[in-house]
Amino acid sequence: MALTKNPASSSDRPGMEKVWGLVATLGRYAKLRYTAIEPLARRYRRYTALRHATALLAAKDAIFAARRALAQRKRHSFVPCARSR
């Protein structure tokens, strides 16, 4: 049997046409699924990256606010030394 010959067309294997038809259908289905899912996956990755960046910025802002509040508390609780007057 030559490699270029379709196994489904061989007369010594009755019923193989259905199997090869199913394989072809599954191949088309997989391609369809891949082409449909790939843009969704790309969009989800962008969305996840955006959420991650937003979370990082929020954490950075929270740290900055905490440091500023601590510095203000230190400034307002400062009592000059009696000797320096």
PDB file with one MODEL, atoms N, CA, C and O in Angstrom:
MODEL        1
ATOM      1  N   MET A   1       0.840  -1.180   0.000  1.00  0.00           N
ATOM      2  CA  MET A   1       0.000   0.000   0.000  1.00  0.00           C
ATOM      3  C   MET A   1       0.888   1.248   0.000  1.00  0.00           C
ATOM      4  O   MET A   1       1.789   1.357   0.832  1.00  0.00           O
ATOM      5  N   ALA A   2       0.657   2.165  -0.895  1.00  0.00           N
ATOM      6  CA  ALA A   2       1.458   3.384  -0.998  1.00  0.00           C
ATOM      7  C   ALA A   2       1.059   4.346   0.120  1.00  0.00           C
ATOM      8  O   ALA A   2      -0.069   4.313   0.613  1.00  0.00           O
ATOM      9  N   LEU A   3       1.995   5.196   0.507  1.00  0.00           N
ATOM     10  CA  LEU A   3       1.720   6.142   1.580  1.00  0.00           C
ATOM     11  C   LEU A   3       0.738   7.228   1.160  1.00  0.00           C
ATOM     12  O   LEU A   3       0.033   7.786   2.001  1.00  0.00           O
ATOM     13  N   THR A   4       0.689   7.528  -0.121  1.00  0.00           N
ATOM     14  CA  THR A   4      -0.206   8.597  -0.580  1.00  0.00           C
ATOM     15  C   THR A   4      -1.643   8.135  -0.703  1.00  0.00           C
ATOM     16  O   THR A   4      -2.545   8.965  -0.821  1.00  0.00           O
ATOM     17  N   LYS A   5      -1.881   6.840  -0.679  1.00  0.00           N
ATOM     18  CA  LYS A   5      -3.230   6.309  -0.840  1.00  0.00           C
ATOM     19  C   LYS A   5      -4.015   6.463   0.464  1.00  0.00           C
ATOM     20  O   LYS A   5      -3.483   6.214   1.545  1.00  0.00           O
ATOM     21  N   ASN A   6      -5.252   6.865   0.361  1.00  0.00           N
ATOM     22  CA  ASN A   6      -6.119   7.021   1.521  1.00  0.00           C
ATOM     23  C   ASN A   6      -6.522   5.642   2.029  1.00  0.00           C
ATOM     24  O   ASN A   6      -7.056   4.847   1.255  1.00  0.00           O
ATOM     25  N   PRO A   7      -6.283   5.329   3.308  1.00  0.00           N
ATOM     26  CA  PRO A   7      -6.655   4.011   3.840  1.00  0.00           C
ATOM     27  C   PRO A   7      -8.153   3.748   3.755  1.00  0.00           C
ATOM     28  O   PRO A   7      -8.574   2.592   3.708  1.00  0.00           O
ATOM     29  N   ALA A   8      -8.950   4.787   3.736  1.00  0.00           N
ATOM     30  CA  ALA A   8     -10.399   4.603   3.672  1.00  0.00           C
ATOM     31  C   ALA A   8     -10.843   4.089   2.322  1.00  0.00           C
ATOM     32  O   ALA A   8     -11.910   3.485   2.216  1.00  0.00           O
ATOM     33  N   SER A   9     -10.054   4.310   1.289  1.00  0.00           N
ATOM     34  CA  SER A   9     -10.451   3.880  -0.052  1.00  0.00           C
ATOM     35  C   SER A   9     -10.048   2.440  -0.343  1.00  0.00           C
ATOM     36  O   SER A   9     -10.401   1.904  -1.393  1.00  0.00           O
ATOM     37  N   SER A  10      -9.326   1.817   0.554  1.00  0.00           N
ATOM     38  CA  SER A  10      -8.917   0.433   0.302  1.00  0.00           C
ATOM     39  C   SER A  10     -10.114  -0.496   0.470  1.00  0.00           C
ATOM     40  O   SER A  10     -10.914  -0.347   1.394  1.00  0.00           O
ATOM     41  N   SER A  11     -10.214  -1.447  -0.433  1.00  0.00           N
ATOM     42  CA  SER A  11     -11.370  -2.346  -0.424  1.00  0.00           C
ATOM     43  C   SER A  11     -11.248  -3.422   0.644  1.00  0.00           C
ATOM     44  O   SER A  11     -12.238  -4.074   0.976  1.00  0.00           O
ATOM     45  N   ASP A  12     -10.034  -3.622   1.195  1.00  0.00           N
ATOM     46  CA  ASP A  12      -9.865  -4.677   2.200  1.00  0.00           C
ATOM     47  C   ASP A  12     -10.293  -4.219   3.596  1.00  0.00           C
ATOM     48  O   ASP A  12     -10.228  -5.010   4.537  1.00  0.00           O
ATOM     49  N   ARG A  13     -10.725  -2.980   3.757  1.00  0.00           N
ATOM     50  CA  ARG A  13     -11.161  -2.488   5.065  1.00  0.00           C
ATOM     51  C   ARG A  13     -12.563  -1.896   4.935  1.00  0.00           C
ATOM     52  O   ARG A  13     -12.700  -0.680   4.800  1.00  0.00           O
ATOM     53  N   PRO A  14     -13.581  -2.707   4.972  1.00  0.00           N
ATOM     54  CA  PRO A  14     -14.945  -2.173   4.850  1.00  0.00           C
ATOM     55  C   PRO A  14     -15.333  -1.379   6.101  1.00  0.00           C
ATOM     56  O   PRO A  14     -15.009  -1.776   7.221  1.00  0.00           O
ATOM     57  N   GLY A  15     -16.019  -0.268   5.904  1.00  0.00           N
ATOM     58  CA  GLY A  15     -16.478   0.548   7.030  1.00  0.00           C
ATOM     59  C   GLY A  15     -15.487   1.595   7.483  1.00  0.00           C
ATOM     60  O   GLY A  15     -15.803   2.398   8.361  1.00  0.00           O
ATOM     61  N   MET A  16     -14.297   1.611   6.910  1.00  0.00           N
ATOM     62  CA  MET A  16     -13.291   2.588   7.335  1.00  0.00           C
ATOM     63  C   MET A  16     -13.616   3.996   6.837  1.00  0.00           C
ATOM     64  O   MET A  16     -13.088   4.976   7.362  1.00  0.00           O
ATOM     65  N   GLU A  17     -14.485   4.099   5.823  1.00  0.00           N
ATOM     66  CA  GLU A  17     -14.860   5.420   5.321  1.00  0.00           C
ATOM     67  C   GLU A  17     -15.498   6.251   6.436  1.00  0.00           C
ATOM     68  O   GLU A  17     -15.252   7.451   6.555  1.00  0.00           O
ATOM     69  N   LYS A  18     -16.319   5.586   7.245  1.00  0.00           N
ATOM     70  CA  LYS A  18     -16.984   6.282   8.349  1.00  0.00           C
ATOM     71  C   LYS A  18     -15.965   6.762   9.375  1.00  0.00           C
ATOM     72  O   LYS A  18     -16.060   7.882   9.878  1.00  0.00           O
ATOM     73  N   VAL A  19     -14.998   5.916   9.680  1.00  0.00           N
ATOM     74  CA  VAL A  19     -13.982   6.274  10.677  1.00  0.00           C
ATOM     75  C   VAL A  19     -13.174   7.465  10.192  1.00  0.00           C
ATOM     76  O   VAL A  19     -12.968   8.422  10.938  1.00  0.00           O
ATOM     77  N   TRP A  20     -12.709   7.416   8.934  1.00  0.00           N
ATOM     78  CA  TRP A  20     -11.893   8.521   8.419  1.00  0.00           C
ATOM     79  C   TRP A  20     -12.717   9.790   8.277  1.00  0.00           C
ATOM     80  O   TRP A  20     -12.197  10.895   8.436  1.00  0.00           O
ATOM     81  N   GLY A  21     -14.003   9.635   7.979  1.00  0.00           N
ATOM     82  CA  GLY A  21     -14.886  10.805   7.933  1.00  0.00           C
ATOM     83  C   GLY A  21     -15.017  11.440   9.301  1.00  0.00           C
ATOM     84  O   GLY A  21     -15.044  12.664   9.428  1.00  0.00           O
ATOM     85  N   LEU A  22     -15.098  10.597  10.331  1.00  0.00           N
ATOM     86  CA  LEU A  22     -15.178  11.087  11.705  1.00  0.00           C
ATOM     87  C   LEU A  22     -13.899  11.805  12.093  1.00  0.00           C
ATOM     88  O   LEU A  22     -13.942  12.860  12.725  1.00  0.00           O
ATOM     89  N   VAL A  23     -12.753  11.234  11.714  1.00  0.00           N
ATOM     90  CA  VAL A  23     -11.463  11.863  12.026  1.00  0.00           C
ATOM     91  C   VAL A  23     -11.383  13.228  11.356  1.00  0.00           C
ATOM     92  O   VAL A  23     -10.941  14.200  11.970  1.00  0.00           O
ATOM     93  N   ALA A  24     -11.810  13.303  10.098  1.00  0.00           N
ATOM     94  CA  ALA A  24     -11.795  14.587   9.387  1.00  0.00           C
ATOM     95  C   ALA A  24     -12.721  15.590  10.064  1.00  0.00           C
ATOM     96  O   ALA A  24     -12.387  16.768  10.194  1.00  0.00           O
ATOM     97  N   THR A  25     -13.887  15.114  10.495  1.00  0.00           N
ATOM     98  CA  THR A  25     -14.831  15.998  11.183  1.00  0.00           C
ATOM     99  C   THR A  25     -14.238  16.488  12.493  1.00  0.00           C
ATOM    100  O   THR A  25     -14.352  17.667  12.825  1.00  0.00           O
ATOM    101  N   LEU A  26     -13.606  15.590  13.237  1.00  0.00           N
ATOM    102  CA  LEU A  26     -12.976  15.989  14.496  1.00  0.00           C
ATOM    103  C   LEU A  26     -11.864  16.991  14.252  1.00  0.00           C
ATOM    104  O   LEU A  26     -11.687  17.934  15.023  1.00  0.00           O
ATOM    105  N   GLY A  27     -11.110  16.784  13.171  1.00  0.00           N
ATOM    106  CA  GLY A  27     -10.045  17.733  12.827  1.00  0.00           C
ATOM    107  C   GLY A  27     -10.602  19.116  12.539  1.00  0.00           C
ATOM    108  O   GLY A  27     -10.055  20.123  12.988  1.00  0.00           O
ATOM    109  N   ARG A  28     -11.699  19.157  11.786  1.00  0.00           N
ATOM    110  CA  ARG A  28     -12.341  20.447  11.496  1.00  0.00           C
ATOM    111  C   ARG A  28     -12.883  21.073  12.770  1.00  0.00           C
ATOM    112  O   ARG A  28     -12.786  22.284  12.968  1.00  0.00           O
ATOM    113  N   TYR A  29     -13.457  20.237  13.636  1.00  0.00           N
ATOM    114  CA  TYR A  29     -14.001  20.732  14.901  1.00  0.00           C
ATOM    115  C   TYR A  29     -12.892  21.309  15.772  1.00  0.00           C
ATOM    116  O   TYR A  29     -13.050  22.373  16.370  1.00  0.00           O
ATOM    117  N   ALA A  30     -11.765  20.594  15.838  1.00  0.00           N
ATOM    118  CA  ALA A  30     -10.639  21.075  16.645  1.00  0.00           C
ATOM    119  C   ALA A  30     -10.124  22.400  16.099  1.00  0.00           C
ATOM    120  O   ALA A  30      -9.804  23.312  16.861  1.00  0.00           O
ATOM    121  N   LYS A  31     -10.046  22.498  14.772  1.00  0.00           N
ATOM    122  CA  LYS A  31      -9.583  23.749  14.169  1.00  0.00           C
ATOM    123  C   LYS A  31     -10.556  24.876  14.474  1.00  0.00           C
ATOM    124  O   LYS A  31     -10.147  25.989  14.803  1.00  0.00           O
ATOM    125  N   LEU A  32     -11.844  24.582  14.364  1.00  0.00           N
ATOM    126  CA  LEU A  32     -12.864  25.582  14.657  1.00  0.00           C
ATOM    127  C   LEU A  32     -12.777  26.016  16.115  1.00  0.00           C
ATOM    128  O   LEU A  32     -12.844  27.205  16.427  1.00  0.00           O
ATOM    129  N   ARG A  33     -12.627  25.039  16.998  1.00  0.00           N
ATOM    130  CA  ARG A  33     -12.507  25.362  18.425  1.00  0.00           C
ATOM    131  C   ARG A  33     -11.284  26.208  18.685  1.00  0.00           C
ATOM    132  O   ARG A  33     -11.344  27.182  19.435  1.00  0.00           O
ATOM    133  N   TYR A  34     -10.166  25.843  18.065  1.00  0.00           N
ATOM    134  CA  TYR A  34      -8.919  26.574  18.282  1.00  0.00           C
ATOM    135  C   TYR A  34      -9.061  28.008  17.783  1.00  0.00           C
ATOM    136  O   TYR A  34      -8.660  28.950  18.465  1.00  0.00           O
ATOM    137  N   THR A  35      -9.637  28.169  16.587  1.00  0.00           N
ATOM    138  CA  THR A  35      -9.760  29.517  16.042  1.00  0.00           C
ATOM    139  C   THR A  35     -10.742  30.350  16.848  1.00  0.00           C
ATOM    140  O   THR A  35     -10.606  31.572  16.916  1.00  0.00           O
ATOM    141  N   ALA A  36     -11.728  29.707  17.459  1.00  0.00           N
ATOM    142  CA  ALA A  36     -12.688  30.448  18.275  1.00  0.00           C
ATOM    143  C   ALA A  36     -12.117  30.771  19.646  1.00  0.00           C
ATOM    144  O   ALA A  36     -12.401  31.831  20.203  1.00  0.00           O
ATOM    145  N   ILE A  37     -11.320  29.874  20.190  1.00  0.00           N
ATOM    146  CA  ILE A  37     -10.826  30.041  21.559  1.00  0.00           C
ATOM    147  C   ILE A  37      -9.597  30.948  21.612  1.00  0.00           C
ATOM    148  O   ILE A  37      -9.389  31.660  22.594  1.00  0.00           O
ATOM    149  N   GLU A  38      -8.795  30.920  20.565  1.00  0.00           N
ATOM    150  CA  GLU A  38      -7.542  31.692  20.592  1.00  0.00           C
ATOM    151  C   GLU A  38      -7.757  33.187  20.851  1.00  0.00           C
ATOM    152  O   GLU A  38      -7.066  33.745  21.704  1.00  0.00           O
ATOM    153  N   PRO A  39      -8.682  33.860  20.157  1.00  0.00           N
ATOM    154  CA  PRO A  39      -8.907  35.275  20.470  1.00  0.00           C
ATOM    155  C   PRO A  39      -9.422  35.486  21.888  1.00  0.00           C
ATOM    156  O   PRO A  39      -9.075  36.468  22.545  1.00  0.00           O
ATOM    157  N   LEU A  40     -10.259  34.549  22.356  1.00  0.00           N
ATOM    158  CA  LEU A  40     -10.751  34.657  23.735  1.00  0.00           C
ATOM    159  C   LEU A  40      -9.607  34.534  24.729  1.00  0.00           C
ATOM    160  O   LEU A  40      -9.543  35.278  25.708  1.00  0.00           O
ATOM    161  N   ALA A  41      -8.703  33.592  24.474  1.00  0.00           N
ATOM    162  CA  ALA A  41      -7.558  33.407  25.368  1.00  0.00           C
ATOM    163  C   ALA A  41      -6.683  34.657  25.364  1.00  0.00           C
ATOM    164  O   ALA A  41      -6.192  35.091  26.406  1.00  0.00           O
ATOM    165  N   ARG A  42      -6.496  35.233  24.164  1.00  0.00           N
ATOM    166  CA  ARG A  42      -5.682  36.447  24.066  1.00  0.00           C
ATOM    167  C   ARG A  42      -6.333  37.582  24.845  1.00  0.00           C
ATOM    168  O   ARG A  42      -5.659  38.329  25.554  1.00  0.00           O
ATOM    169  N   ARG A  43      -7.660  37.705  24.704  1.00  0.00           N
ATOM    170  CA  ARG A  43      -8.388  38.753  25.415  1.00  0.00           C
ATOM    171  C   ARG A  43      -8.309  38.533  26.924  1.00  0.00           C
ATOM    172  O   ARG A  43      -8.142  39.484  27.687  1.00  0.00           O
ATOM    173  N   TYR A  44      -8.431  37.265  27.353  1.00  0.00           N
ATOM    174  CA  TYR A  44      -8.366  36.962  28.785  1.00  0.00           C
ATOM    175  C   TYR A  44      -6.982  37.275  29.348  1.00  0.00           C
ATOM    176  O   TYR A  44      -6.853  37.786  30.460  1.00  0.00           O
ATOM    177  N   ARG A  45      -5.932  36.956  28.550  1.00  0.00           N
ATOM    178  CA  ARG A  45      -4.576  37.278  29.014  1.00  0.00           C
ATOM    179  C   ARG A  45      -4.411  38.780  29.196  1.00  0.00           C
ATOM    180  O   ARG A  45      -3.818  39.234  30.175  1.00  0.00           O
ATOM    181  N   ARG A  46      -4.947  39.559  28.235  1.00  0.00           N
ATOM    182  CA  ARG A  46      -4.871  41.020  28.356  1.00  0.00           C
ATOM    183  C   ARG A  46      -5.629  41.495  29.589  1.00  0.00           C
ATOM    184  O   ARG A  46      -5.154  42.350  30.336  1.00  0.00           O
ATOM    185  N   TYR A  47      -6.820  40.923  29.791  1.00  0.00           N
ATOM    186  CA  TYR A  47      -7.651  41.293  30.936  1.00  0.00           C
ATOM    187  C   TYR A  47      -6.939  40.958  32.243  1.00  0.00           C
ATOM    188  O   TYR A  47      -6.943  41.756  33.181  1.00  0.00           O
ATOM    189  N   THR A  48      -6.326  39.774  32.300  1.00  0.00           N
ATOM    190  CA  THR A  48      -5.602  39.365  33.504  1.00  0.00           C
ATOM    191  C   THR A  48      -4.415  40.279  33.751  1.00  0.00           C
ATOM    192  O   THR A  48      -4.160  40.672  34.890  1.00  0.00           O
ATOM    193  N   ALA A  49      -3.687  40.619  32.697  1.00  0.00           N
ATOM    194  CA  ALA A  49      -2.542  41.519  32.843  1.00  0.00           C
ATOM    195  C   ALA A  49      -3.002  42.887  33.336  1.00  0.00           C
ATOM    196  O   ALA A  49      -2.344  43.510  34.169  1.00  0.00           O
ATOM    197  N   LEU A  50      -4.132  43.344  32.817  1.00  0.00           N
ATOM    198  CA  LEU A  50      -4.669  44.636  33.246  1.00  0.00           C
ATOM    199  C   LEU A  50      -5.071  44.594  34.711  1.00  0.00           C
ATOM    200  O   LEU A  50      -4.792  45.525  35.467  1.00  0.00           O
ATOM    201  N   ARG A  51      -5.733  43.503  35.110  1.00  0.00           N
ATOM    202  CA  ARG A  51      -6.119  43.365  36.525  1.00  0.00           C
ATOM    203  C   ARG A  51      -4.890  43.311  37.418  1.00  0.00           C
ATOM    204  O   ARG A  51      -4.871  43.904  38.497  1.00  0.00           O
ATOM    205  N   HIS A  52      -3.859  42.594  36.961  1.00  0.00           N
ATOM    206  CA  HIS A  52      -2.624  42.482  37.738  1.00  0.00           C
ATOM    207  C   HIS A  52      -1.973  43.854  37.883  1.00  0.00           C
ATOM    208  O   HIS A  52      -1.535  44.225  38.972  1.00  0.00           O
ATOM    209  N   ALA A  53      -1.910  44.607  36.783  1.00  0.00           N
ATOM    210  CA  ALA A  53      -1.319  45.945  36.819  1.00  0.00           C
ATOM    211  C   ALA A  53      -2.129  46.863  37.728  1.00  0.00           C
ATOM    212  O   ALA A  53      -1.561  47.665  38.470  1.00  0.00           O
ATOM    213  N   THR A  54      -3.448  46.748  37.674  1.00  0.00           N
ATOM    214  CA  THR A  54      -4.314  47.562  38.529  1.00  0.00           C
ATOM    215  C   THR A  54      -4.083  47.223  39.996  1.00  0.00           C
ATOM    216  O   THR A  54      -4.024  48.113  40.844  1.00  0.00           O
ATOM    217  N   ALA A  55      -3.953  45.933  40.290  1.00  0.00           N
ATOM    218  CA  ALA A  55      -3.701  45.510  41.676  1.00  0.00           C
ATOM    219  C   ALA A  55      -2.348  46.027  42.156  1.00  0.00           C
ATOM    220  O   ALA A  55      -2.217  46.460  43.301  1.00  0.00           O
ATOM    221  N   LEU A  56      -1.343  45.981  41.282  1.00  0.00           N
ATOM    222  CA  LEU A  56      -0.021  46.492  41.660  1.00  0.00           C
ATOM    223  C   LEU A  56      -0.070  47.991  41.937  1.00  0.00           C
ATOM    224  O   LEU A  56       0.521  48.465  42.907  1.00  0.00           O
ATOM    225  N   LEU A  57      -0.774  48.736  41.086  1.00  0.00           N
ATOM    226  CA  LEU A  57      -0.893  50.181  41.298  1.00  0.00           C
ATOM    227  C   LEU A  57      -1.643  50.488  42.587  1.00  0.00           C
ATOM    228  O   LEU A  57      -1.283  51.414  43.313  1.00  0.00           O
ATOM    229  N   ALA A  58      -2.682  49.714  42.872  1.00  0.00           N
ATOM    230  CA  ALA A  58      -3.444  49.921  44.107  1.00  0.00           C
ATOM    231  C   ALA A  58      -2.570  49.645  45.325  1.00  0.00           C
ATOM    232  O   ALA A  58      -2.623  50.381  46.311  1.00  0.00           O
ATOM    233  N   ALA A  59      -1.767  48.586  45.257  1.00  0.00           N
ATOM    234  CA  ALA A  59      -0.864  48.262  46.369  1.00  0.00           C
ATOM    235  C   ALA A  59       0.183  49.358  46.540  1.00  0.00           C
ATOM    236  O   ALA A  59       0.511  49.746  47.662  1.00  0.00           O
ATOM    237  N   LYS A  60       0.701  49.852  45.422  1.00  0.00           N
ATOM    238  CA  LYS A  60       1.699  50.923  45.475  1.00  0.00           C
ATOM    239  C   LYS A  60       1.100  52.179  46.108  1.00  0.00           C
ATOM    240  O   LYS A  60       1.735  52.824  46.943  1.00  0.00           O
ATOM    241  N   ASP A  61      -0.131  52.522  45.703  1.00  0.00           N
ATOM    242  CA  ASP A  61      -0.812  53.683  46.282  1.00  0.00           C
ATOM    243  C   ASP A  61      -1.060  53.501  47.772  1.00  0.00           C
ATOM    244  O   ASP A  61      -0.913  54.446  48.547  1.00  0.00           O
ATOM    245  N   ALA A  62      -1.436  52.293  48.177  1.00  0.00           N
ATOM    246  CA  ALA A  62      -1.698  52.021  49.595  1.00  0.00           C
ATOM    247  C   ALA A  62      -0.420  52.161  50.414  1.00  0.00           C
ATOM    248  O   ALA A  62      -0.442  52.721  51.511  1.00  0.00           O
ATOM    249  N   ILE A  63       0.688  51.658  49.889  1.00  0.00           N
ATOM    250  CA  ILE A  63       1.976  51.777  50.592  1.00  0.00           C
ATOM    251  C   ILE A  63       2.365  53.245  50.715  1.00  0.00           C
ATOM    252  O   ILE A  63       2.807  53.694  51.773  1.00  0.00           O
ATOM    253  N   PHE A  64       2.196  53.994  49.618  1.00  0.00           N
ATOM    254  CA  PHE A  64       2.537  55.414  49.625  1.00  0.00           C
ATOM    255  C   PHE A  64       1.690  56.167  50.649  1.00  0.00           C
ATOM    256  O   PHE A  64       2.207  57.006  51.386  1.00  0.00           O
ATOM    257  N   ALA A  65       0.379  55.866  50.697  1.00  0.00           N
ATOM    258  CA  ALA A  65      -0.521  56.529  51.647  1.00  0.00           C
ATOM    259  C   ALA A  65      -0.145  56.187  53.086  1.00  0.00           C
ATOM    260  O   ALA A  65      -0.189  57.048  53.965  1.00  0.00           O
ATOM    261  N   ALA A  66       0.224  54.934  53.324  1.00  0.00           N
ATOM    262  CA  ALA A  66       0.618  54.526  54.681  1.00  0.00           C
ATOM    263  C   ALA A  66       1.898  55.240  55.105  1.00  0.00           C
ATOM    264  O   ALA A  66       2.014  55.698  56.241  1.00  0.00           O
ATOM    265  N   ARG A  67       2.855  55.330  54.186  1.00  0.00           N
ATOM    266  CA  ARG A  67       4.105  56.042  54.517  1.00  0.00           C
ATOM    267  C   ARG A  67       3.846  57.520  54.788  1.00  0.00           C
ATOM    268  O   ARG A  67       4.420  58.099  55.711  1.00  0.00           O
ATOM    269  N   ARG A  68       2.971  58.132  53.973  1.00  0.00           N
ATOM    270  CA  ARG A  68       2.656  59.551  54.160  1.00  0.00           C
ATOM    271  C   ARG A  68       1.962  59.770  55.503  1.00  0.00           C
ATOM    272  O   ARG A  68       2.266  60.732  56.209  1.00  0.00           O
ATOM    273  N   ALA A  69       1.035  58.884  55.857  1.00  0.00           N
ATOM    274  CA  ALA A  69       0.333  59.008  57.138  1.00  0.00           C
ATOM    275  C   ALA A  69       1.305  58.854  58.303  1.00  0.00           C
ATOM    276  O   ALA A  69       1.211  59.570  59.300  1.00  0.00           O
ATOM    277  N   LEU A  70       2.230  57.922  58.169  1.00  0.00           N
ATOM    278  CA  LEU A  70       3.228  57.717  59.222  1.00  0.00           C
ATOM    279  C   LEU A  70       4.118  58.949  59.365  1.00  0.00           C
ATOM    280  O   LEU A  70       4.429  59.367  60.480  1.00  0.00           O
ATOM    281  N   ALA A  71       4.524  59.526  58.244  1.00  0.00           N
ATOM    282  CA  ALA A  71       5.375  60.720  58.283  1.00  0.00           C
ATOM    283  C   ALA A  71       4.623  61.892  58.910  1.00  0.00           C
ATOM    284  O   ALA A  71       5.210  62.658  59.674  1.00  0.00           O
ATOM    285  N   GLN A  72       3.345  62.043  58.601  1.00  0.00           N
ATOM    286  CA  GLN A  72       2.548  63.125  59.194  1.00  0.00           C
ATOM    287  C   GLN A  72       2.403  62.925  60.696  1.00  0.00           C
ATOM    288  O   GLN A  72       2.494  63.874  61.474  1.00  0.00           O
ATOM    289  N   ARG A  73       2.176  61.670  61.092  1.00  0.00           N
ATOM    290  CA  ARG A  73       2.055  61.392  62.523  1.00  0.00           C
ATOM    291  C   ARG A  73       3.353  61.730  63.245  1.00  0.00           C
ATOM    292  O   ARG A  73       3.339  62.308  64.331  1.00  0.00           O
ATOM    293  N   LYS A  74       4.469  61.365  62.631  1.00  0.00           N
ATOM    294  CA  LYS A  74       5.766  61.674  63.242  1.00  0.00           C
ATOM    295  C   LYS A  74       5.957  63.183  63.344  1.00  0.00           C
ATOM    296  O   LYS A  74       6.447  63.687  64.355  1.00  0.00           O
ATOM    297  N   ARG A  75       5.566  63.905  62.288  1.00  0.00           N
ATOM    298  CA  ARG A  75       5.738  65.355  62.281  1.00  0.00           C
ATOM    299  C   ARG A  75       4.887  66.014  63.357  1.00  0.00           C
ATOM    300  O   ARG A  75       5.354  66.917  64.052  1.00  0.00           O
ATOM    301  N   HIS A  76       3.638  65.571  63.501  1.00  0.00           N
ATOM    302  CA  HIS A  76       2.736  66.209  64.456  1.00  0.00           C
ATOM    303  C   HIS A  76       3.019  65.806  65.898  1.00  0.00           C
ATOM    304  O   HIS A  76       2.646  66.523  66.826  1.00  0.00           O
ATOM    305  N   SER A  77       3.665  64.683  66.090  1.00  0.00           N
ATOM    306  CA  SER A  77       3.952  64.260  67.462  1.00  0.00           C
ATOM    307  C   SER A  77       5.339  64.720  67.902  1.00  0.00           C
ATOM    308  O   SER A  77       5.806  64.366  68.984  1.00  0.00           O
ATOM    309  N   PHE A  78       5.987  65.508  67.056  1.00  0.00           N
ATOM    310  CA  PHE A  78       7.346  65.945  67.383  1.00  0.00           C
ATOM    311  C   PHE A  78       7.299  66.999  68.488  1.00  0.00           C
ATOM    312  O   PHE A  78       6.611  68.013  68.371  1.00  0.00           O
ATOM    313  N   VAL A  79       8.037  66.739  69.555  1.00  0.00           N
ATOM    314  CA  VAL A  79       8.157  67.699  70.656  1.00  0.00           C
ATOM    315  C   VAL A  79       9.619  68.113  70.704  1.00  0.00           C
ATOM    316  O   VAL A  79      10.494  67.268  70.894  1.00  0.00           O
ATOM    317  N   PRO A  80       9.896  69.398  70.534  1.00  0.00           N
ATOM    318  CA  PRO A  80      11.302  69.812  70.546  1.00  0.00           C
ATOM    319  C   PRO A  80      11.934  69.583  71.918  1.00  0.00           C
ATOM    320  O   PRO A  80      11.265  69.651  72.949  1.00  0.00           O
ATOM    321  N   CYS A  81      13.175  69.324  71.906  1.00  0.00           N
ATOM    322  CA  CYS A  81      13.912  69.069  73.144  1.00  0.00           C
ATOM    323  C   CYS A  81      13.976  70.364  73.961  1.00  0.00           C
ATOM    324  O   CYS A  81      14.087  71.451  73.394  1.00  0.00           O
ATOM    325  N   ALA A  82      13.909  70.250  75.276  1.00  0.00           N
ATOM    326  CA  ALA A  82      13.903  71.424  76.152  1.00  0.00           C
ATOM    327  C   ALA A  82      15.210  72.200  76.025  1.00  0.00           C
ATOM    328  O   ALA A  82      15.211  73.422  76.174  1.00  0.00           O
ATOM    329  N   ARG A  83      16.304  71.529  75.758  1.00  0.00           N
ATOM    330  CA  ARG A  83      17.598  72.201  75.668  1.00  0.00           C
ATOM    331  C   ARG A  83      17.713  73.058  74.403  1.00  0.00           C
ATOM    332  O   ARG A  83      18.472  74.027  74.378  1.00  0.00           O
ATOM    333  N   SER A  84      16.978  72.710  73.378  1.00  0.00           N
ATOM    334  CA  SER A  84      17.131  73.437  72.124  1.00  0.00           C
ATOM    335  C   SER A  84      16.402  74.780  72.127  1.00  0.00           C
ATOM    336  O   SER A  84      16.571  75.559  71.189  1.00  0.00           O
ATOM    337  N   ARG A  85      15.586  75.079  73.165  1.00  0.00           N
ATOM    338  CA  ARG A  85      14.863  76.356  73.212  1.00  0.00           C
ATOM    339  C   ARG A  85      15.717  77.474  73.721  1.00  0.00           C
ATOM    340  O   ARG A  85      15.253  78.610  73.820  1.00  0.00           O
TER     341      ARG A  85
ENDMDL
END
